[in-house]
């Protein structure tokens, strides 16, 4: 039944997504690809739109995918499922927060989770680079060519899209050097997207 599939998939996403929205992207992508719910390019568009709409990325993605797959009820099921684990965890530890913060075991667990979060966010960067700046195979399988010193094999058949690359570089400089606020950065990116792509 599609509602159970939506619930279980988004419950897993909510349960195992440490590190916020960008760290969730590879997990969401893996789930939607395993069920063949939407194409990778459409998922990239969902994430882009989610950055310009209120609410967390995972909730926005769950709402969109749910409504596309199973209508309004599917949207409600997916949104509820992705939010439920956080609610359960916060309610469970709220009374013990101080004890958890001072626990060496919990601190060790959190230190172990941080590198995983970095890896998941890096995976999201690779996914978006493939969806916007590059065409070609920049999959993990092809990335190994860099590590074994065969950079020419990595870049073989790859094309660079200058419009998205220019947008990326302009916004990167504006945010890092001139401290541009994220909201104008997103709006400027949307305007530049219309002009340059």
N, C-alpha and C positions, 0 to 999 in steps of 0.2 A: 504494500500500500504506500502510495507516494507521500502521504502525510507522515507516516512513521519514518520513511527514508529521510525526509527533510528534517524531522525532529532529531533523529539520531546523528545525522551529519553535522548539523549546526550545534548540537549539544557538545559533540566532540571538539568542534572548533572553539567553542566557548570555554571548554574545560582545559584544553591543552595549549592555548595561545597566551604565552607569557610575553610581555614586552609591548603590548599595545597594538594599534592598527597595522602598522607595517610588518610587524612580526607575524601577524595573522595571515598575511597575503599568501605565502606559500602553502599554508594549511588549507585555506579556503580554495585556492587554485587546485590543489591535489584532490579535494573532495568533489568539486564540480566537474573536474576532468574524469574522475573515476565513474561518475554517473552520466557523463556526457550531457549535462544540463545546458551549458552555454559554451561558446567558443572562447579561446584565449583572448582574442582581440576585444570581444564584447566584455569580458571580465575586466580587461585593462580600462575600458571606457567606464565601467561601473565604478572602479576605484577613482578614476579622475573626477567623475561627477560627485562621488562621495566626499571629495576634498572641498567641494564648493557648496555642499548642503549641510545643514545642521545635523549633529549626531555622530556617533562613532562609526568608523568605517565598517566594522563587522556587522553592526545593526543595519546600516544602510544596504550593505551587500545582501544580507539575509532577507531583508524586506523586498528588494528588487528580484532576487532569484526566486524567492517563494511565490511572489505574485506571477512571475513569468511561467513557473512550472505548474502551479496549482491554484492560481487565482488569489483572491483576498484571504481566504482561509489558509492557504499555503503560506502566504506572507506572514500572517499572524503566528502560525506554528513555527516557522523558521526564526522569526524575530524573538519569540518567547524562548525558544530552545537555545539560541546563542547568548541570551541574557541570563538564563537560569543558573548556570554554574557560578558566575560571579556573585550573584545574589546569595546562593547557598554558602559559598566560601566566606564572604564578608560577614554574613550573619553568624556563621560558625566560629569565626575567630575574633569577632568584635570584643567579646568579654575577656579574651586572653591576649590582646594586642601587645601590652607591655611585656608580658612574659615571653611572647614570641620574639619581640625585638631584641631581648637580652639573651636569647638562647643561642649557644654556640652552634648547635646542630642546624637550627633554622638559618643562621647566618651562612653556614657552610653550604647549605642547599641553595640559597640565593646566589652565592658566589659561583656555584656550578651552573645555575640557570642563565646568568648574564652572558657568558660566551655563546650559548645556544641562541639567545635573543639576537646577538650580533650577527650570527650566521644566518638566521631567518631573515633579518632585515637586508643583509647582503644579497640573499636569494631574491628578495623583492626588487632590489636595484637591478639585478641581472635581467629579471623578467621584464621590467619596464624599459630597460635599454633595448631589449629585443623587440618590444612592441612599438617603440617610437623612434629611436635613434638609428638602430642597425636593422638590416635584413640579413638573414643568413643564420647559420647554426651557432648560437652561443650557448648551447645547452651544456650541462655539467659534463657530459661525455666529451664534448669538444674542448671544454676548458682545460682538460688534462694535457692538451698539447702545449699550453703555456708552461705547465709545471715540468714537462719533460724536455723543454727547450726548443720545441718546434712551433715557433710563433707564426711562421708563414703558413703552416697547415691550419692554424686557428683562424687566420684572417682570410683563408681561401674561400672565394665565393661570397664574401661579405661586402655589403654596400652600406655607405654612410648617408643618412638623410640630413642635409645641412640645415634645413629649417628648424626641426626639433633640437638639433645640437646647438644652434645659435640661441634658441630660447633658453635651453638649459644653462648655457654659459652666462648669458645676460642675467638671469635670475640668480644664479649662484653668486656672481659678483655683487649684485645689488643687495642680496641678503647678507653675505659675509662682510663685504667692505663698507657698504653704506647702511647696514642694519635695517633694510627694508622689512616692514611688518609682513607676516605671512598672508594676511587678507589682501592687501594691494598686490602682493607677489602673485597670488592665484589669479586675480582679476587681470593683471598685466599679461600673465601667461596665456590666459584665454584670448585676450585681444591680439597678442602676437601670433597665436595659433591661427587665427582667422587671416592675418596678413601674410604669414610666412609659409603656411602649409596648405 
